[in-house]
């Protein structure tokens, strides 16, 4: 994945966060648990997302085939307080409106063999 492409995506995420065009989806039980473990609130979680670097990209972009909203899914992994945090993001598009959707923000699960 070209570095600039990832950087452009992260720049857009930051702009959407600043414009408050974001759905942090903090009702997800894993996200809630991770925020509690880290001592974070949604604002701090969004700041961590704004500080993502292109080299933290784990997977993507891949089409989100399970959604009614257009857009690709991007997965990042970031070390926060000694935990590897799995961060799954998507920019949802509704007609002329764009919104950052935080699909996942949780402690990474070990891979199953």
ZIQUI-V215160 format. One record per residue. PHI is phi in degrees with one decimal (* if undefined). Layout:
PHI  PHI
This chain:
*  -59.9  -52.7  -62.7  -63.7  -67.4  -60.8  -63.0  -61.4  -65.1  -61.9  -64.5  -58.0  -60.4  -65.3  -66.7  -63.3  -60.8  -84.3  59.3  -101.4  -147.9  -114.7  -75.3  43.1  -80.9  -80.3  -63.2  -56.8  -67.5  -65.0  -56.7  -62.3  -65.7  -60.5  -64.2  -60.8  -79.7  72.2  -102.9  -113.3  -57.5  -61.8  -69.7  -58.4  -65.7  -64.6  -60.8  -66.1  -61.5  -92.4  -60.6  -113.3  -54.2  -74.8  -91.8  -62.4  -101.4  -156.7  117.9  -75.7  -129.0  -61.6  -91.5  -85.0  -100.8  -129.9  -82.6  -101.8  -64.4  134.4  -97.9  -103.1  -123.1  -118.6  -121.4  -129.4  -135.2  -81.7  -132.6  53.0  84.7  -106.5  -87.0  -102.1  -90.1  -123.7  -114.7  -124.7  -151.3  -97.8  -83.3  -120.8  -119.6  44.5  -108.5  -116.4  -118.0  -144.1  -79.8  -112.6  -88.1  -73.0  -149.2  -152.1  -149.3  -62.6  -61.6  -88.9  -62.4  -67.9  -89.2  -87.4
